[in-house]
Amino acid sequence: MNLDEIFNSYGIGVMATAGADGRVNTAVYARPHLIDNDTAVWGMTEGRTFRNISQNPHASYLFREDRPGFRGIRLQLELLRSEETGQMLEKIRLETSRIVGPDAGNHVTHAVWFRITERRALI
């Protein structure tokens, strides 16, 4: 599965995480910044998703392309690190402000790096 091809299309993404207590959270997330075929980065705020991955380093991300049928991908993820400063965070903040709104990027406080441990089709 070519991740660049999949994430160059429009669609909707959902990230699922669970805290140390096992309670699951899902949240709508943008397409990731792909570093290589095994590494992806998302911008995060100080919300439940970030709190959960701080307690439990495993997450799942589902992306469905915005076209007829069920094209997309499911990714299993493992936390590598979180950056609170740096070039990647600034890039994500600028892009968030451009796409969402002028102040939106200021709310992104973490560039969160994941190793992609598994790829699966939607169906």
C-alpha positions in Angstrom: 0.0 0.0 0.0 1.5 3.3 -1.1 1.0 5.7 1.8 1.9 8.8 -0.3 -0.7 8.0 -2.8 -3.4 7.3 -0.2 -2.7 10.5 1.8 -2.5 12.7 -1.3 -6.2 12.3 -1.7 -8.9 14.0 0.3 -10.7 12.1 3.0 -11.3 11.8 6.7 -9.1 10.3 9.4 -9.8 9.0 12.8 -7.3 8.2 15.5 -8.1 5.8 18.4 -6.2 5.7 21.6 -6.7 4.2 25.1 -5.5 5.5 28.4 -3.8 3.4 31.1 -7.3 2.5 32.5 -8.3 1.0 29.1 -10.9 3.6 28.2 -10.9 4.3 24.5 -11.1 7.7 22.8 -11.6 8.4 19.1 -10.9 11.8 17.4 -10.9 13.2 13.9 -7.3 13.8 12.8 -5.7 15.2 9.6 -3.6 13.2 7.3 -0.1 12.6 8.8 3.2 14.0 7.7 5.1 11.0 6.3 8.8 10.9 7.1 9.4 7.6 5.5 7.4 4.4 4.8 7.5 3.5 8.6 7.3 6.9 10.3 4.4 9.3 10.5 3.9 12.6 12.5 0.7 14.3 13.7 0.2 17.6 15.4 -1.7 17.3 18.7 -3.2 19.6 21.3 -3.3 19.1 25.1 -6.4 16.9 24.6 -7.5 13.4 25.5 -5.6 11.8 22.6 -2.3 13.2 23.7 -3.0 12.3 27.3 -3.8 8.7 26.3 -0.6 8.2 24.2 1.4 9.6 27.1 0.0 6.7 29.2 -0.2 4.0 26.5 2.1 4.3 23.5 -0.2 2.4 21.1 -2.7 4.0 18.7 -4.7 3.2 15.6 -5.5 5.5 12.7 -8.1 5.0 10.0 -8.2 7.1 6.8 -11.1 6.8 4.4 -10.7 8.5 1.0 -13.4 10.9 -0.1 -14.7 8.9 -3.1 -17.2 6.1 -3.8 -16.4 2.8 -2.2 -14.1 2.1 0.7 -10.6 3.1 -0.3 -8.3 4.0 2.4 -6.1 2.4 5.1 -5.9 1.4 8.7 -2.6 1.9 10.5 -1.4 0.4 13.8 1.0 2.9 15.5 3.6 2.9 18.3 4.7 6.2 19.9 8.3 7.1 19.2 8.5 10.6 20.7 6.7 13.9 21.2 8.4 17.2 20.3 7.2 20.5 21.9 9.6 22.6 19.8 11.3 22.4 16.4 10.9 22.5 12.7 8.2 19.8 12.4 6.0 21.4 15.0 6.3 24.8 13.3 5.5 23.2 9.9 2.4 21.6 11.4 1.3 24.9 13.1 1.6 26.8 9.9 -0.3 24.3 7.9 -3.0 24.0 10.5 -3.5 27.8 10.5 -3.6 27.9 6.7 -6.2 25.1 6.5 -8.3 25.5 9.6 -8.0 29.2 10.5 -5.5 31.9 11.4 -5.3 31.0 15.1 -5.8 27.3 14.9 -2.0 26.5 14.7 -1.4 28.1 18.0 -3.3 25.3 19.7 -1.1 22.6 18.4 1.5 22.0 21.1 3.0 18.7 20.1 4.5 17.1 17.0 4.0 13.4 17.8 6.1 10.8 16.0 4.8 7.2 15.5 6.3 4.1 14.0 3.8 2.4 11.7 3.7 -1.2 12.9 0.9 -2.6 10.7 -1.0 -1.5 7.5 -4.4 -2.9 6.6 -7.0 -2.1 4.0 -10.3 -0.7 5.2 -12.3 -3.8 4.1 
